[in-house]
Amino acid sequence: MSGYRFTDRQLRQWPPAAAAAALWEQARHAEQRVTYWKRRAESAERRMTEHHCQEYSK
């Protein structure tokens, strides 16, 4: 189910515990995506800074 999003209409038809579990999974997956992209951005920023510093030291 990772990454799959259920609509509000679908979740309203489910028992409350099942709907809560699905929403929790969606939130957990979103958190993992945020962490992944944050690390990618920080890595790119670090590489750009290192490259920029190397150009001026020549």
Secondary structure, DSSP 4 states (H G I P E B T S, - for coil): -TT----HHHHHTS-HHHHHHHHHHHHHHHHHHHHHHHHHHHHHHHHHHHHHHHHHH-
